[in-house]
């Protein structure tokens, strides 16, 4: 994981059937029951993907996910398998996916995302300023930007189709979407995972302010943690020594790119993204490398 790494924008494997691509990840089938997830160096903001990538980003995300899956495995089962990913592809493709891929169980994701918020930041702060609520949940008066919440909040969202935006939903809507049992399990495990992640991060001098999890149900109805976990793409990380309520802490996540994009004047509607300047790419790569070295 280095800012001097070459950038991989697409994996383009020929030895396995491709079943999909997300904003960052390429997904291939290994037989009927396994998937190969390849983390590229693509970076997105506000559901749009930049033409430029971030050197080392895919490897950073993969290393962090693998480390976190091990730390959290006693809280919730996950989809990661021990298989060597490079053995699943042709020999001339192994260098492309080395260090940036995982073999996982093939499961159907639940059609909702689980968000845990422990601090007042981002869209939660904007909502609180307007109505003293976050995702419809009442909060005490007088909180400041970056304040720690009285207790972590579970705020689910819809899982939008490609090109669409996720939307916050109520717990009642979550129950309508996935059923009461699965919704209760998702809330319980989301908060347990967040609390464990927050505790571990604190021991490394970092604050896990908020994060997003994705889950699936296996054939027995057991909840399984899938996708990536507690990476800078799905989580907001602050250094403890830079945290002060009332101020926006320095971040080790995609917020740095979002802030630049907002300041660039992009209207959030145009499909054409502005070009990332070389210094923003370099600074972002350093942030990903720094946070991955702490956790991976």
N, C-alpha and C positions, 0 to 999 in steps of 0.2 A: 504494500500500500504506500505509494509514493506519488508526489505531484509530478514526477518525471515519467510515470507509467504512460504507455500508449493508451489512447482512448478506444474503448469498444462500444460502439453505438448499436450494433446488432450482432447476434451470434451466428445467424445464418447457417445452422447445422444442416447437413444433408443425410446423416446416418440415422436420424430419428424423425418421426412425423411430428410436425409442429402443430400444437393444438390451440395456441393463442399467444398474444403479446399484450402486456399491460403498458402503462406509461414508462416503466423501467425494466420490467422482467419479460423474458422470452420463456415460453413453456412448451416442453416436448413430452410426448408419451413414451414410457418404457413399458412395453407390454400393456396389459389391461389394468394393472393395479398400482402402477408407480408413475411418477412424473419427474422430469428433470427441470428444475428451476434455474435459469441462468440470469444472474443480476448483471445487466449492462451498466454502462457509465452514463446513460441518459439521465437527465434531470428535468423535473417538471415543476410548475408552480401554477396554482389556480386551475388545475386540470388541463394545462397545456404543456407540451413538451418542447424544450429548446432544441435548436439544431445542433448546438454544441454540447459536448459531454464534459464530465468532471473526472480528470485522471484519478484512478484508484478507487472511485466511488463504489463500484460494484463489489470489489473485493472487501472494502470496509464494511458494507452492509452484510455481506455473507458471513464474514468472520464474527461480527457482533451477534447476528442471529444465532449462529451455532453455539456461541458462548452462552447467550441468554437461554436458549432452549435447555441447556444442561443445568443452569442455575434454577430454572423454573419447573423442571420436570416433576417435582414432587407436589407442585401446586395444581398442575393441569397437564394431562397427556398432550403430546404434540405429534406432528406428522413427520418429523425428521427421521430418516432411516440411516443406518450406519454405512450403507454402500459407498464405495468410492465413485464419485460422479464421473471421473475421467474414463473409467472402464466401460461406461455406457455408450461411448461415442467412438467414432473411427479414430485411428491413431493420429491422423493429421489434423484432427479437430481438438485434441486434448489440451493443447496450449491455450486455445481460445477460452475454454471454460475453467481452466485450472484456477482455484482460489476464489471463483465467483459463482459456484454452482452447488446445488444440493439435490439429493435424491429424496423424494418424499412420498408418503402414501397418497394415493389418488382418492380424494374425498370431495363431496359436493359442498361448497361453502354455504353457510347460512346467508340468506339475502338481507343481511343487516350488518353494520359494523359497530363495534363496541369501543366507546371512548371513555377514558378515565381522566378526570381533571382534578389535580391536587392544588393548583394555584390559579390565580385570576390573570389570564393572559389571552392574547389573540382575540378571536371572535367572542370568547366568554367575557372578556373585559369590555368589549364594545357593547354587548348585550346588557351587562350589569349597569353601565352608565345610563342606558336608556330606560331600564325598567326594574333594576335591582334583582334581576333574575339571570340565570344561565340555563338555557334550554328549558325554560318554564319552571325551573326550580328556584324557590325563593332563597335569598341570601341576606345576611345581616347588613344593615346600613353602615356606611363609613369605611368600607374596604377600599384599598388602594390597588393600583396596577401592581401585579406580581405578588400580591399578598397570598399567603398560604390560606386555603379555605378551611373552615372549621372541621370538615371531614371531606375526603375525596368524593367526587360526584361521578355517577354513572350516567352518561348521556349518549344513548344510541343514535345512530343515523341510518338512513336508507343507503342501500348500495346501488349507485346509479349505473346505468349502462354506459358503455364507452362513449366519451364525448359529452356526457351529461354530468351534473353536479350532485354530489351527495347532499341530502337534506336532513337536518335534525328532526328526530321523531320522538314522541312521548313514549313512556314505558307501555302505556295502553296500546299504542300503535304497534310497538314491538311485539306485544302479545298477539295482536291480530295477525302479524306477519309470520311469526315462527311458532306460536303456541305458548301457553303459560309456563309449562315445564322448562322448555328450552330458554325462554326469556329469563326465568328465575336463575337458571344455571349460568347463563351468560352474565347477568349482573353480579352474581356471587363470585365467579371466577375472575371477571374483569377487575374487581376491586381487590381480590386477593393477589392477583398478578401485579397490579399496580403497587400495592403496598410492599410486596417483596422487592420489586424493582427499585422503588424509592429508597428502601432501606439499604440495598446493595450499592446503589449509586452514591448515597450519602457517605458510605465508607470509603469511596474513591474521590471524595471532594466535589461531587456533582449533585445537582438537583434534577430529578425527573419531574418536570412540571406537569406534563400531560402526555398521553399516548393513545394510540389506536391499536386494537387487537381485532383479528378475524378468527372465526371459529367455524367448525363443521361438526356434524353429528356422524358417528360411525354407525355400522349396521346394528349395534347393540343399543344405540341411543345415547352413547356417552359423548360428552363434549370434548372436542379435540382442538387444540390451538394450532392454527395453520398460518401460511403466508410467511412474512418476516416478523421479527418481534423486537421491540424496543431499539429500533435503529433511528438514526437521525432523520430518516424520511418519514417515520411514523410517530416520532416523539419529539418533545421539546426539552432540550437539556440546557441547564445554566450552570456555570461554575459557582460553587458556594461562596467563594470570596468576592464574587461580582454581583451577588444578590442583595438588593436593598428595596423593600417595598416602596412604591411611589415612583420607581424608575424602571425602565425597560432593561433587563439584564442582558449582557452579551450572550449570544446563543451559539451552540454547537449543533446546528441543525439547518434545515432548509429555510428557516426564517430569514437568514442573511440574504438569500437570493430573492425571496418574496419582497423584502424591504427594498432591495435595489430595483426590482421590477416595478413596484408601486411608485417609486421616485422617478422612474424613467418616463412616466407619463402614459404607459400602456393602459388602454381603456378596459381591459378584462373581457372584451368582446371579440376583438380581432383574432382570427386564427393565426395570423402571422405574428410570431413572437419576435421581439427585438433581439439583436445579437448580443450575447454575453461578452462583455469586455474581457480581455486577457487577465487583467488584475482581479476581476471578480471570480473568474474561473480558478485562478491560483489561490486566492484567499479561501474560497469554498473548499477546494481540495485539501488545503491544510486543516480546515475545521474537521472534515470527515476523517482525515488521517489521525488527528489528535484524539478525537473521541473514540475511535476504534482501538487505538493503542491503550487507552485506559481500560476498556471493557473486554477486548478480545484476547 
